[in-house]
Structure formats: structure tokens, C-alpha cells
Amino acid sequence: MRPLRVVLADDEPLAREVVRDLLAADPEVELVAEARDGNEALTTIRAVRPDLALLDIEMPGRGGLQVAAELASDPEAPAIVFVTAFNSYATGAFDVSALDYVVKPFSDERFTIALTRAKRRVRESRLGDLALQVARAAEELDRQRPAADRISLQVGDRSLLLRTEDIVWIQAEDYYCRVHAKNGSHLVRASVASFEERLGGRFLRVHRAALVNLDEVVAVERLTRGAKLLVLSNGSRCRIARSRLAEVERVLSIG
């Protein structure tokens, strides 16, 4: 795993030298930039995108708390550790989600604790991002794989062969599923998840109880409080679960 990339911001040269030496002793850390005031710190952090920012509290221009507050809405903001001679700002530091608050003068051991905590947080974040990327890639591959041309449905005492392109959507009904097709609906003993696995391709789960043929979506209706539903070619309306909304919007290129 690549080193922890750090930006150090402090207006005192001696303070920066002390921290610089401690960082240099850790092979898992790379000091990528230094800043002498808050304005330079903010500009530098946005430019180099470090994993960790070590910020003094009182600096010319912007203070460390202001820098952290302005970064709070940035999805690529680094972890923040304050390194300061002032112990009266601790509450404000954690209000901006600081990872740690190290008061000068500090021991090497105290600084190591803060750095270890930061490395753990960044490592967890990287693993989470990787897992999300893998999951998205798997979903994309699943949608791209060729779907079956026909699907067999056990309806009563007969097997019905249905072209997948004729399926508009599939709706869960207790222990059954109702397959809404262009020539009518069919009630079968199966789960939505089993249909999702069999069909793949252009079928997308928009709700725990609904699997939709994306080619049959004719409109998207906006409801209150950001909720949305899909209007299908047969007139059916399927509400999109909030947990699936971002994925549905991405696939259909809607916003």
C-alpha cells in the first residue's frame, strides 16, 4: 500500500522542523508539502490532495479550524490532525471532525499515537473505496453480459416459454412473483432475486420487490422529498427505493 501522503501547516519554522523529523523516521509516511499560513495550507491541500493534513490552530490568514471547516464539504478532504500549543480549541477541533488534537510540547510517543491513528483511518478508507469500486465493476459486468433470449416459467402444471424482451417488469407478491409481460401477467413461485440472477442484462432491481426491464421505462416522475418512480410501457408505476436511487439515475442518465 502506498505511503501516507502528508501536508504540514505551521507558521513556526522550528515547529515544522520537529514534525518533519518525526515524519521522516516513519517509512510509511511521505511529507509531500509544507505551508506557512492558513491560506497557503488550503491552497496546497486542494492542489496535492494529501491523505493527512497536520494543522496548527493559530496561523496568519486562515486559522487551522477555518481551513478544516472549508474542507469539510470536499469529498476528497484529508484526515485532519491539529498540532498546536493551544489546548482551548479542542472542542472546536472535533466539531470539524478532526481525527486527533496534539498539544505542544508533545512527546515522540504522543505524536506516534496520532500518526498511527491517521494511518489506520486512511487504510480503512482506501479499503472501503476499493470494495466500492469492485462492487460497481461487478454490477457493470453483470449488466453487460448477454441476457437469455427466452426464460421458462412454471405456471401451474405447464412450462411457459417467454421472450425476455417481452417482460416489462417483475413484482414480488409474498412467496411468489408476478411477471408482467406484454401479453399479460403470470404468477410463478420464485423470488425477485432469482429472476435478477437469471435475467441480468437490461434488468435492474429498483426496489426489493421490483425488477424492471430498462428498455420498457418510458418516463420518470418526481414525487415529494426527492422520491421518484418509473413509468413503464404498460402503464405500471414502480417506486424507486432511496437506497437504489443513485444507481438507477446513473444507469438511466437522469438526475
TISEMI-894195 format. One line per 10 residues: their letters; for each residue x, y, z of C-alpha. Coordinates in nm, 3 decimals, m for minus. Layout:
a = X,Y,Z; ...
//
This chain:
mrplrvvlad = 0.000,0.000,0.000; 0.136,0.344,m0.091; 0.271,0.573,0.184; 0.051,0.809,0.380; 0.083,1.144,0.199; 0.103,1.435,0.443; 0.080,1.815,0.425; 0.223,2.006,0.722; 0.098,2.358,0.801; 0.256,2.569,1.076
deplarevvr = 0.380,2.929,1.077; 0.675,2.846,1.306; 0.982,2.709,1.119; 1.113,2.528,1.429; 0.777,2.357,1.487; 0.773,2.239,1.126; 1.128,2.107,1.163; 1.035,1.898,1.469; 0.736,1.742,1.296; 0.933,1.698,0.972
dllaadpeve = 1.197,1.493,1.155; 0.933,1.272,1.318; 0.765,1.207,0.984; 1.097,1.126,0.818; 1.153,0.848,1.073; 0.841,0.663,0.955; 0.884,0.472,0.624; 0.507,0.453,0.581; 0.478,0.831,0.558; 0.565,1.081,0.285
lvaeardgne = 0.570,1.456,0.354; 0.456,1.599,0.021; 0.427,1.972,0.106; 0.457,2.233,0.380; 0.264,2.556,0.434; 0.349,2.862,0.643; m0.003,3.002,0.690; m0.366,2.902,0.661; m0.423,3.041,0.313; m0.124,2.853,0.177
alttiravrp = m0.237,2.541,0.362; m0.580,2.545,0.200; m0.440,2.604,m0.149; m0.175,2.336,m0.106; m0.415,2.073,0.027; m0.653,2.129,m0.264; m0.363,2.107,m0.509; m0.180,1.795,m0.387; m0.473,1.604,m0.231; m0.289,1.450,0.068
dlalldiemp = m0.422,1.171,0.289; m0.347,1.366,0.607; m0.314,1.734,0.698; m0.126,1.834,1.013; m0.256,2.181,1.101; m0.157,2.442,1.357; m0.454,2.625,1.508; m0.341,2.989,1.507; m0.178,3.086,1.178; m0.174,3.404,0.967
grgglqvaae = m0.451,3.429,0.710; m0.682,3.144,0.798; m0.656,2.952,1.123; m0.641,2.575,1.122; m1.005,2.544,1.228; m1.116,2.760,0.935; m0.906,2.555,0.693; m1.067,2.233,0.821; m1.415,2.384,0.805; m1.368,2.489,0.442
lasdpeapai = m1.250,2.140,0.353; m1.538,1.968,0.531; m1.766,1.954,0.224; m1.488,1.826,m0.004; m1.530,1.450,m0.071; m1.152,1.423,m0.117; m1.066,1.611,0.203; m0.779,1.460,0.404; m0.789,1.337,0.760; m0.712,1.626,0.994
vfvtafnsya = m0.484,1.623,1.298; m0.426,1.950,1.483; m0.078,2.008,1.626; m0.089,2.323,1.838; 0.032,2.498,2.151; m0.327,2.593,2.242; m0.541,2.342,2.434; m0.853,2.560,2.439; m0.965,2.476,2.087; m1.016,2.102,2.130
tgafdvsald = m1.396,2.120,2.121; m1.392,2.323,1.801; m1.141,2.080,1.650; m1.370,1.784,1.693; m1.664,1.988,1.565; m1.482,1.985,1.229; m1.426,1.607,1.259; m1.057,1.623,1.347; m0.900,1.283,1.396; m0.673,1.394,1.681
yvvkpfsder = m0.556,1.700,1.874; m0.188,1.705,1.977; m0.078,1.980,2.217; 0.276,2.120,2.205; 0.515,2.040,2.355; 0.446,1.673,2.291; 0.649,1.355,2.324; 0.753,1.140,2.031; 0.521,0.871,2.166; 0.220,1.105,2.165
ftialtrakr = 0.287,1.207,1.807; 0.328,0.843,1.704; m0.013,0.760,1.852; m0.176,1.033,1.641; 0.009,0.924,1.328; m0.082,0.558,1.381; m0.446,0.656,1.421; m0.431,0.852,1.097; m0.269,0.564,0.908; m0.541,0.328,1.031
rvresrlgdl = m0.818,0.568,0.925; m0.671,0.619,0.577; m0.613,0.246,0.532; m0.977,0.174,0.619; m1.093,0.446,0.381; m0.883,0.308,0.096; m1.015,m0.044,0.152; m1.371,0.089,0.155; m1.315,0.275,m0.170; m1.163,m0.036,m0.329
alqvaraaee = m1.457,m0.252,m0.221; m1.699,0.001,m0.369; m1.508,0.009,m0.698; m1.508,m0.372,m0.717; m1.882,m0.387,m0.646; m1.960,m0.129,m0.914; m1.740,m0.307,m1.167; m1.916,m0.636,m1.092; m2.257,m0.476,m1.139; m2.148,m0.322,m1.468
ldrqrpaadr = m2.018,m0.655,m1.597; m2.338,m0.824,m1.488; m2.547,m0.575,m1.687; m2.325,m0.611,m1.991; m2.342,m0.989,m2.010; m2.584,m1.117,m2.276; m2.925,m1.187,m2.136; m3.108,m1.509,m2.220; m3.339,m1.478,m2.522; m3.609,m1.680,m2.351
islqvgdrsl = m3.697,m1.778,m1.999; m3.902,m2.074,m1.881; m4.176,m2.007,m1.626; m4.353,m2.284,m1.435; m4.715,m2.171,m1.437; m4.943,m2.430,m1.279; m4.885,m2.765,m1.450; m4.719,m2.624,m1.761; m4.390,m2.459,m1.854; m4.430,m2.130,m2.033
llrtedivwi = m4.151,m2.004,m2.259; m4.140,m1.625,m2.255; m3.912,m1.399,m2.453; m3.718,m1.183,m2.210; m3.771,m0.875,m2.428; m4.146,m0.919,m2.370; m4.107,m0.890,m1.991; m4.187,m0.536,m1.871; m4.119,m0.587,m1.502; m4.133,m0.842,m1.221
qaedyycrvh = m4.311,m0.779,m0.893; m4.280,m0.971,m0.566; m4.604,m1.099,m0.414; m4.538,m1.279,m0.085; m4.372,m1.610,m0.180; m4.448,m1.558,m0.549; m4.353,m1.321,m0.828; m4.586,m1.170,m1.083; m4.418,m1.144,m1.420; m4.573,m0.852,m1.607
akngshlvra = m4.529,m0.922,m1.978; m4.659,m0.752,m2.289; m4.918,m1.028,m2.339; m5.038,m1.039,m1.977; m4.912,m1.130,m1.631; m4.806,m1.466,m1.489; m4.782,m1.567,m1.124; m4.491,m1.801,m1.051; m4.334,m1.949,m0.741; m3.995,m1.774,m0.737
svasfeerlg = m3.810,m1.479,m0.584; m3.717,m1.148,m0.739; m3.353,m1.228,m0.661; m3.370,m1.549,m0.865; m3.508,m1.358,m1.165; m3.241,m1.092,m1.122; m2.974,m1.362,m1.143; m3.132,m1.537,m1.443; m3.209,m1.228,m1.649; m2.916,m0.989,m1.596
grflrvhraa = m2.859,m0.770,m1.900; m3.103,m0.481,m1.914; m3.298,m0.575,m1.600; m3.235,m0.363,m1.291; m3.354,m0.403,m0.931; m3.517,m0.070,m0.840; m3.678,m0.190,m0.518; m3.654,m0.503,m0.307; m3.986,m0.608,m0.461; m3.938,m0.488,m0.820
lvnldevvav = m3.713,m0.582,m1.112; m3.755,m0.362,m1.419; m3.670,m0.402,m1.787; m3.484,m0.075,m1.853; m3.589,m0.079,m2.218; m3.953,m0.051,m2.105; m3.905,0.266,m1.897; m4.093,0.550,m2.069; m4.081,0.824,m1.804; m3.958,0.921,m1.459
erltrgakll = m4.192,1.102,m1.221; m4.067,1.316,m0.932; m4.255,1.283,m0.606; m4.218,1.481,m0.284; m3.894,1.497,m0.085; m3.678,1.378,m0.372; m3.854,1.046,m0.426; m3.904,0.921,m0.783; m4.090,0.648,m0.965; m4.058,0.487,m1.306
vlsngsrcri = m4.342,0.481,m1.556; m4.332,0.166,m1.770; m4.461,0.091,m2.118; m4.765,m0.099,m1.984; m4.867,0.194,m1.763; m4.729,0.046,m1.441; m4.556,0.274,m1.193; m4.264,0.144,m0.988; m4.132,0.349,m0.699; m3.753,0.363,m0.675
arsrlaever = m3.614,0.274,m0.334; m3.399,0.552,m0.184; m3.110,0.307,m0.147; m3.123,0.235,m0.522; m3.196,0.588,m0.647; m2.838,0.691,m0.727; m2.772,0.369,m0.921; m3.096,0.396,m1.120; m3.022,0.760,m1.205; m2.672,0.667,m1.317
vlsig = m2.786,0.379,m1.540; m3.070,0.580,m1.696; m2.862,0.901,m1.712; m3.119,1.103,m1.522; m3.082,1.346,m1.234
//
